[in-house]
Amino acid sequence: MNKSEFIRQYADNLGVTIKEAEANFAAFVETLTNCLKNGEYVHISGFATFDITEKKEREGVNPKTKEKITIASCKAPNVKFSKAYKELFN
C-alpha cells in the first residue's frame, strides 16, 4: 500500500473527502515532526512512542570498494509500538 492508497482508505474510514484526509494526515506528520525536532518525546497510548536517538560515530565498510570508512554521528527518529498494538497481530 502506498501513501495515496492509504489516504484513500483513511478518508473512507473517516467519512471525509480525500483532500480533507490528506490535510489531516499532513497535519499529523507535521506535528509529530515538529515535536521530535524540538526534542520532545511523543507517546500515543495504545499505539506507539516516538523519539530521537543519538547514533555514535562508528566504523563501516563501503560495499563497493570494501574500504573501511567512518560513519559520522547523527540523530535518527525512533518508533516503538506498544505491547497492546503488537498483540493485535498475533
C-alpha positions in Angstrom: 0.0 0.0 0.0 1.4 3.4 -1.0 0.6 6.8 0.5 -2.2 7.7 -1.9 -3.9 4.3 -1.3 -3.5 4.8 2.5 -5.0 8.3 2.3 -8.0 6.9 0.2 -8.7 4.2 2.8 -8.2 6.8 5.6 -10.7 9.1 4.0 -13.2 6.2 3.7 -12.8 5.3 7.4 -13.3 8.9 8.5 -16.1 9.5 6.0 -14.4 12.6 4.6 -13.0 13.7 1.2 -9.6 12.6 0.1 -8.4 16.3 0.3 -9.6 16.5 3.9 -7.9 13.2 4.8 -4.7 14.4 3.1 -4.7 17.6 5.1 -5.5 15.7 8.3 -2.6 13.2 7.7 -0.2 16.0 6.7 -1.0 17.9 9.9 -0.4 14.7 12.0 3.0 14.2 10.3 4.0 17.8 10.6 3.0 18.0 14.3 4.9 14.8 15.1 8.0 16.0 13.1 8.0 19.4 14.9 7.7 17.8 18.3 10.7 15.5 17.6 12.7 18.3 16.2 12.1 20.2 19.5 13.5 17.2 21.4 10.1 16.1 22.7 9.1 12.5 23.4 5.7 11.6 21.9 3.7 8.8 23.5 0.4 7.8 21.9 -1.2 5.4 24.4 -2.1 2.0 22.9 -0.2 2.7 19.7 3.4 3.8 19.8 6.1 6.1 21.2 8.3 8.3 19.1 11.6 9.9 20.0 15.0 10.8 18.6 18.1 8.7 19.3 21.7 9.8 19.1 23.8 7.4 17.0 27.5 7.5 17.9 30.3 7.7 15.3 31.2 4.2 14.1 33.2 2.2 11.6 31.6 0.9 8.5 32.6 -0.7 5.2 31.9 0.7 1.7 30.2 -2.3 0.0 31.7 -1.4 -3.5 35.3 -0.9 -2.5 35.4 -2.9 0.8 37.2 0.2 2.1 36.7 0.9 5.8 35.0 4.3 6.4 33.9 6.3 9.4 30.2 6.9 9.7 29.5 10.3 11.4 27.3 10.6 14.5 23.8 11.6 13.8 20.3 11.8 15.2 17.6 9.5 14.0 13.9 9.1 14.6 12.9 6.0 16.6 9.4 4.4 16.9 8.4 1.7 19.3 5.0 0.1 19.1 3.1 -0.6 22.3 2.6 -4.1 23.5 -1.2 -3.8 23.1 -0.8 -2.8 19.4 1.6 -5.6 18.7 -0.8 -8.1 20.2 -3.4 -7.2 17.6 -1.3 -9.0 15.0 -0.7 -12.3 16.9 
